[in-house]
Amino acid sequence: MTLNLLTFKEISILPELFLGVSIIYLLIHGIFLTVNKDHPLIKNSLIYLSILILSMTIFLLANDNLTVLESTNFNYSVTNDYLSFTSKILIGTTSIFCLFMFNQYLTDQKINHFEYVLLILFSILGLFLLCSSDDLLTAYLAIELQSLSFYVIAAFKKNSTFSVEAGLKYFILGAFSSSLFLFGSSLIYGISGTINFDDFKDLYFYDFSENSLNSFDSTLLQFALVFILVSLFFKLALAPFHVWSPDVYEGSPSSSTFFFAVVPKIALFVLLLRIFYYSFYNFFDNFRYFLVLISVFSVLIGSFVGLEQRKLKSLLAYSSISHMGYSLLAFSTGTFEGLQMLYCYLTVYMLSGLCIWSIFFLTRLKNKYTQKQNKDLADLLLLRKSNSFLAFSFSVVLLSIAGFPPMIGFLVKFGIFLVSIEASLYFVALISILCSVISAFYYLRIVKVMYFEKGLAGKLYYPITSQKAIIVVLCLFLLFLLFINPTLLYLFSYKLSLLMLY
């Protein structure tokens, strides 16, 4: 008799399984806490347990030996490679910092529900699966898992009409984009008979008699890929598909906006890389000008419309649109160097976003309007006098993402301009450089409000605990470290790009 034993080496999604089972246990734990009236702050327990679970998940990921693990599993629907490994490590680490910063905000806003933290964990699980997906169906289910969680946490503040409206708009946008993704995937399956990314590479063979690469008319296949592209552009909030995204950012609870803006972007770009750099690279030249057009339009919208914003969250929303435009510009070059700069830019973007939103949460206003959760630019007036360290940190990060030399933000943005010039996108690089100069104005305006605006009285803030300030110090240290020695970031992205393409 032969015993077929499943070893840990063959379980390529052990961290995801651990996270999923832990969410079920957390659900049971939260239900018991709600029955017991002796626990007034239910979410405190859930947040600290969630941080512990995510830390253990990252530990499991870090201990995976990718040279020993089965590269694919579950009938070739899940893959384990260095791209998914590094992306999940980055997502998990950023999520831990996000949860740590949420705690006081949820208390102030009276969001004392354990379901909120569970929904964030469900979205993280969806992002992990999206990074590891190796076919269109797994990718769709992973997108739906994280999207459904996002819809609910956007509308979680039921006593706020802004939050409910933001959740409804997000649901309509997300449902429409998901339907486009599903329709495009069904067309690809109807044409090719497969949904696996590895099999798509085998659709092309060299026919010596016809002296051509295409074995069939690929027009319908490219038509299906357009639907998938547009769907992912909706998820990334790229112009002109951003439509309601700034409204969603502004109306959602700030903790939800923090998570939308920082965490999920890299997982969506991983899926784009798997589809267009790994499976359908032969079609990449056909889509390049479409990608370039969307990237330029996103940079223009993010730069010019952001100038009119007076609310900090709306300004950060349009800033995110322009940064995703720069990322797509690096992606659209189709070169090894473009892929390398995409990794660099997304890493610096997530680190800078984590620092900015942490400062946003740390500056808690002392006023009688306890329901006010959004900040105007005037709320930062005289921040340098009430807390000089936060004002300095905010200024440094803003100058970095604005692209001021010699910050690390300037180096990665300059790298994107260089790879676009090397790919013969001269006019696009010129427009992007000019828009980068224009968008620097609204970053400098925040610095001007903090340091040079004349006012008799500024806003009063609650004191800051040293534990929360550690995150800002850590992000600032990493930005300075990358500024002093950017070779670390370039070597990391070079190795990752090499493993991805070869």
C-alpha positions in Angstrom: 0.0 0.0 0.0 1.3 3.4 -1.0 0.8 6.4 1.2 0.7 9.8 -0.5 1.7 12.3 2.2 1.5 16.0 1.6 4.7 17.6 2.8 5.3 21.2 3.8 7.6 21.5 0.7 4.5 20.9 -1.5 2.3 23.5 0.3 3.3 26.5 -1.7 0.7 28.7 -0.1 1.3 27.8 3.6 1.4 31.5 4.7 -1.9 32.2 3.0 -3.5 29.1 4.6 -2.2 30.2 8.0 -3.6 33.7 7.5 -7.0 32.3 6.3 -7.3 29.9 9.3 -6.2 32.7 11.7 -9.0 35.0 10.3 -11.6 32.3 11.2 -10.2 32.0 14.7 -10.2 35.8 15.0 -13.9 35.8 13.9 -14.7 33.4 16.7 -12.7 35.4 19.2 -14.5 38.6 18.2 -17.9 37.0 18.5 -17.1 35.9 22.1 -15.8 39.3 23.0 -19.0 41.0 21.8 -21.0 38.7 24.1 -18.9 39.7 27.1 -19.7 43.2 28.3 -16.5 43.6 30.2 -14.5 44.4 27.0 -15.6 47.9 26.0 -12.8 48.3 23.3 -13.2 45.2 21.2 -11.1 46.4 18.3 -8.0 46.9 20.5 -7.7 43.1 21.1 -8.3 42.4 17.4 -5.7 44.9 16.1 -2.9 43.6 18.3 -3.8 40.0 17.4 -3.9 40.9 13.7 -0.4 42.5 14.0 0.8 39.3 15.6 -0.8 37.1 12.9 0.7 39.3 10.1 4.1 39.1 11.8 3.9 35.3 11.9 2.7 35.2 8.3 5.8 37.3 7.2 8.0 34.9 9.3 6.5 32.0 7.3 7.1 33.8 4.1 10.7 34.7 5.0 11.5 31.0 5.9 10.2 29.7 2.5 13.2 28.5 0.5 12.0 29.3 -3.0 14.7 27.1 -4.6 13.2 24.0 -2.8 9.5 24.9 -2.9 7.3 23.7 -5.8 7.1 26.7 -8.1 3.5 26.0 -8.9 0.7 24.1 -7.1 -3.0 23.6 -7.0 -3.2 22.5 -10.6 -0.9 25.4 -11.7 -3.2 28.1 -10.3 -0.8 29.4 -7.7 2.9 30.2 -8.2 5.7 30.9 -5.9 8.6 33.0 -7.2 10.7 35.9 -6.1 8.2 38.4 -7.5 5.3 37.2 -5.4 7.6 36.6 -2.4 9.0 40.2 -2.2 5.6 41.7 -3.0 3.9 39.8 -0.2 6.7 40.8 2.2 6.3 44.4 1.3 2.5 44.3 1.6 2.5 42.4 4.9 5.1 44.8 6.5 3.2 47.9 5.3 -0.1 46.5 6.6 1.4 46.0 10.1 2.3 49.6 10.2 -1.1 50.6 8.9 -2.9 48.6 11.6 -0.6 50.1 14.3 -1.5 53.6 13.2 -5.3 52.9 13.0 -5.8 52.2 16.7 -6.3 55.7 18.1 -8.2 56.9 15.0 -10.8 54.1 15.3 -11.2 55.0 19.0 -11.8 58.7 18.2 -14.2 57.9 15.4 -16.1 55.4 17.6 -15.6 52.6 15.2 -15.5 49.8 17.8 -16.3 46.8 15.6 -14.1 43.8 15.3 -15.4 43.2 11.8 -13.5 46.2 10.5 -10.1 44.6 11.4 -11.2 41.3 9.9 -12.2 42.9 6.6 -8.7 44.5 6.4 -7.2 41.0 7.0 -9.4 39.5 4.3 -8.2 42.2 1.9 -4.6 41.4 2.7 -5.3 37.7 2.1 -6.8 38.7 -1.3 -3.7 40.7 -2.1 -1.4 37.8 -1.1 -3.3 35.5 -3.4 -3.3 38.1 -6.2 0.5 38.3 -6.0 0.7 34.4 -6.3 -2.0 33.9 -8.9 -1.0 32.0 -12.0 -4.2 32.0 -13.9 -7.0 34.4 -14.7 -9.6 32.7 -12.5 -7.4 32.8 -9.3 -6.6 36.4 -10.1 -10.2 37.3 -10.5 -11.2 35.7 -7.2 -8.3 37.3 -5.4 -9.4 40.7 -6.8 -12.9 40.2 -5.7 -11.9 39.1 -2.2 -9.9 42.3 -1.6 -12.4 44.5 -3.5 -15.5 43.3 -1.5 -13.5 44.1 1.7 -12.7 47.5 0.4 -16.3 48.3 -0.4 -17.4 47.6 3.2 -14.6 49.4 5.0 -15.2 52.4 2.7 -18.8 52.6 3.9 -18.2 51.4 7.4 -19.1 54.6 9.2 -22.8 54.2 8.9 -23.7 57.5 10.6 -21.8 59.4 8.0 -23.5 60.1 4.6 -20.1 60.8 3.1 -18.8 57.3 4.1 -22.0 55.6 2.8 -21.8 57.5 -0.5 -18.1 56.7 -0.9 -18.8 53.0 -0.3 -21.6 53.0 -2.9 -19.5 54.8 -5.5 -16.6 52.4 -4.8 -19.0 49.4 -5.2 -20.3 50.7 -8.5 -16.8 51.3 -9.9 -15.5 48.0 -8.6 -18.4 45.9 -9.9 -18.1 47.5 -13.3 -14.3 47.0 -13.5 -14.7 43.4 -12.3 -17.2 42.6 -14.9 -14.8 43.9 -17.6 -12.1 41.7 -16.2 -14.4 38.6 -16.2 -15.6 39.3 -19.7 -12.1 39.7 -21.0 -11.0 36.5 -19.3 -14.0 34.5 -20.7 -13.0 35.7 -24.2 -9.4 34.6 -23.7 -10.6 31.2 -22.5 -12.9 30.9 -25.5 -10.1 31.6 -27.9 -7.3 29.7 -26.3 -9.0 27.0 -24.2 -6.9 27.8 -21.2 -6.7 30.4 -18.4 -3.1 29.6 -17.2 -0.4 32.2 -17.7 2.2 29.6 -18.6 0.0 28.2 -21.3 -0.5 31.6 -22.9 3.2 31.7 -23.9 2.7 28.5 -26.0 0.1 30.1 -28.2 2.8 31.3 -30.4 5.2 29.2 -32.5 7.5 29.8 -35.4 6.0 28.5 -38.7 8.8 28.0 -41.1 6.5 27.6 -44.1 4.7 30.9 -43.5 7.8 32.7 -41.9 5.6 34.2 -39.2 5.1 34.0 -35.4 1.2 34.1 -35.3 -0.5 30.8 -35.8 -4.0 32.4 -35.8 -5.7 35.7 -36.1 -5.1 37.4 -32.7 -7.4 40.4 -33.1 -10.1 39.0 -30.8 -7.4 38.0 -28.2 -6.0 41.6 -28.2 -9.6 42.9 -27.9 -10.0 40.7 -24.7 -6.7 42.0 -23.3 -8.1 45.6 -23.7 -10.9 44.7 -21.3 -8.5 43.3 -18.7 -6.3 46.4 -19.0 -9.2 48.8 -18.5 -10.4 46.8 -15.5 -7.0 47.0 -13.8 -6.8 50.7 -14.7 -10.0 51.2 -12.8 -8.5 49.4 -9.8 -5.3 51.6 -10.0 -7.4 54.8 -10.3 -5.6 55.8 -13.5 -7.1 58.7 -15.5 -9.5 58.8 -17.2 -10.8 55.8 -15.2 -10.3 57.5 -11.9 -13.8 59.3 -12.0 -15.1 58.8 -8.5 -11.8 57.7 -6.9 -11.0 61.1 -5.3 -14.6 61.2 -3.9 -14.0 57.7 -2.4 -10.8 58.8 -0.8 -12.4 61.9 0.6 -15.6 60.3 1.9 -14.2 57.1 3.3 -12.9 56.9 6.9 -9.3 58.0 6.9 -8.0 54.6 8.0 -9.7 53.0 5.0 -8.2 55.7 2.7 -4.8 55.1 4.2 -5.1 51.4 3.2 -6.5 52.1 -0.3 -3.8 54.6 -1.1 -0.7 52.7 0.1 -1.1 48.9 0.2 -2.9 47.4 -2.9 -1.0 49.1 -5.8 1.9 46.8 -6.0 -0.3 43.7 -6.1 -2.1 45.0 -9.1 1.1 45.9 -10.9 2.3 42.3 -10.2 -0.7 41.0 -12.0 -0.1 43.4 -14.9 3.5 42.2 -15.1 2.4 38.5 -15.2 0.0 39.2 -18.0 2.0 41.5 -20.3 5.6 40.8 -19.4 5.2 37.0 -18.9 2.3 35.7 -20.9 1.5 38.1 -23.7 4.8 39.9 -24.2 4.5 39.4 -28.0 1.5 41.7 -28.0 3.2 44.4 -25.8 4.2 46.6 -28.8 0.6 46.7 -29.9 -0.5 48.1 -26.5 2.5 50.4 -25.8 1.0 53.6 -27.2 -2.3 52.9 -25.4 -0.3 52.5 -22.1 1.7 55.6 -22.8 -1.4 57.7 -23.5 -3.0 56.6 -20.2 0.2 57.3 -18.2 0.5 60.8 -19.7 -3.2 61.5 -19.1 -2.9 60.4 -15.5 0.2 62.5 -14.9 -1.6 65.6 -16.4 -4.8 65.1 -14.4 -2.9 64.4 -11.2 -0.7 67.5 -11.6 -3.2 70.1 -12.8 -6.4 69.1 -10.9 -4.3 68.6 -7.7 -3.5 72.3 -7.8 -7.1 73.2 -7.0 -7.4 71.0 -4.0 -7.6 72.5 -0.5 -8.4 69.3 1.4 -5.4 67.2 2.3 -7.0 63.8 1.4 -8.2 65.0 -2.0 -4.8 66.4 -2.7 -3.2 63.1 -1.7 -5.7 61.3 -4.0 -4.7 63.3 -7.0 -1.0 62.8 -6.0 -1.6 59.1 -6.1 -3.1 59.3 -9.6 0.0 61.1 -10.9 2.3 58.6 -9.2 0.5 55.7 -10.7 0.9 57.5 -14.1 4.7 57.6 -13.6 4.7 53.9 -12.6 2.7 53.0 -15.7 5.2 55.0 -17.8 8.0 52.8 -16.5 5.8 49.8 -17.2 5.0 50.9 -20.7 8.7 51.0 -21.8 8.7 47.2 -22.1 12.4 47.1 -21.2 14.4 45.4 -18.4 15.5 48.9 -17.1 11.8 50.0 -17.1 10.8 47.0 -15.0 13.7 47.7 -12.6 12.6 51.4 -12.1 9.0 50.3 -11.6 10.0 48.2 -8.6 12.1 51.1 -7.3 9.3 53.6 -7.7 6.6 51.5 -6.1 8.9 50.7 -3.1 9.6 54.4 -2.5 6.0 55.3 -3.1 4.7 52.9 -0.5 7.4 54.0 2.0 6.6 57.7 1.4 2.8 57.1 1.6 3.2 55.2 4.9 5.2 58.2 6.3 2.7 60.8 5.1 -0.4 59.0 6.3 1.2 58.3 9.6 1.8 62.0 10.1 -1.8 62.6 9.0 -3.0 60.4 11.9 -0.6 61.7 14.4 -1.8 65.3 14.0 -5.1 64.9 15.9 -6.9 68.2 16.2 -8.2 69.4 19.5 -11.6 70.9 18.6 -15.2 70.4 19.6 -16.1 69.0 16.2 -15.2 65.4 17.1 -16.9 64.1 13.9 -14.5 66.0 11.7 -12.0 63.5 10.2 -10.6 65.3 7.2 -8.0 68.1 7.3 -7.8 71.2 5.3 -4.4 72.7 4.4 -5.1 75.5 6.9 -5.1 72.9 9.7 -1.4 72.5 9.3 -0.8 76.2 10.1 2.0 76.6 12.6 2.6 72.9 12.9 6.3 73.7 13.1 5.7 75.5 16.4 3.6 72.8 18.0 5.7 69.9 16.8 8.8 70.8 14.9 9.8 67.1 14.3 6.6 66.2 12.6 6.8 69.4 10.4 10.3 68.6 9.4 9.4 64.9 8.7 6.4 66.0 6.6 8.5 68.5 4.6 11.2 65.9 3.9 8.8 63.3 2.6 6.9 65.9 0.5 10.1 67.1 -1.1 11.0 63.5 -1.8 7.8 62.6 -3.6 7.8 65.9 -5.4 11.2 64.9 -6.9 13.5 67.5 -5.4 17.2 66.6 -5.7 19.0 64.8 -4.1 16.2 63.0 -2.4 15.5 59.3 -3.2 12.2 60.4 -4.8 14.2 62.5 -7.3 16.5 59.6 -8.1 13.7 57.1 -8.9 11.7 59.7 -10.8 14.8 60.7 -12.7 15.3 57.0 -13.5 11.8 56.7 -15.0 12.5 59.7 -17.2 15.8 58.1 -18.3 14.3 54.7 -19.2 11.4 56.4 -21.1 14.0 58.4 -23.1 16.0 55.2 -23.8 12.8 53.7 -25.1 12.5 56.6 -27.6 9.5 58.2 -25.7 11.1 61.6 -25.9 7.9 63.7 -26.1 6.3 61.7 -23.3 9.4 62.2 -21.1 9.3 65.9 -21.7 5.6 66.2 -20.8 6.2 64.1 -17.6 9.1 66.3 -16.6 7.1 69.5 -17.0 4.1 67.9 -15.1 6.5 66.9 -12.3 7.6 70.6 -12.0 4.0 71.7 -11.9 2.9 69.1 -9.3 5.8 70.2 -7.1 3.8 73.4 -6.5 1.1 71.8 -4.4 3.7 69.9 -2.3 5.6 73.1 -1.7 2.3 74.8 -0.8 2.0 72.5 2.2 5.5 73.3 3.3 4.7 77.0 2.9 1.6 76.7 5.0 3.5 74.9 7.8 6.6 77.3 7.8 5.9 80.6 6.1 2.1 81.2 6.4 1.4 84.2 8.7 -1.2 83.5 11.3 -2.1 84.7 14.8 -3.1 81.3 16.0 -2.7 77.7 14.8 -4.6 74.5 15.5 -4.1 72.7 18.8 -3.1 69.0 18.6 -3.2 66.2 21.0 0.2 65.0 22.4 1.9 62.2 20.4 2.9 58.9 22.0 6.5 57.8 21.4 5.3 54.4 20.1 3.5 56.0 17.2 6.3 58.4 16.4 8.7 55.4 16.0 7.0 54.6 12.6 7.6 58.1 11.3 11.2 58.0 12.5 11.7 54.5 10.9 10.2 55.7 7.5 12.3 58.8 7.6 15.4 56.8 8.4 14.8 54.4 5.5 14.3 57.4 3.1 17.5 58.9 4.3 19.3 55.5 4.0 18.1 55.1 0.4 19.1 58.7 -0.3 22.6 58.1 1.0 23.0 54.7 -0.6 20.4 54.1 -3.4 22.5 51.2 -4.6 20.7 49.0 -2.1 17.3 49.7 -3.8 18.8 49.4 -7.3 20.4 46.0 -6.6 17.2 44.7 -5.1 15.1 45.8 -8.1 17.8 44.5 -10.6 17.8 41.1 -9.0 14.0 40.9 -9.0 13.8 42.1 -12.6 16.4 39.5 -13.7 14.5 36.7 -12.0 11.2 37.9 -13.5 12.3 38.1 -17.1 14.8 35.3 -17.3 
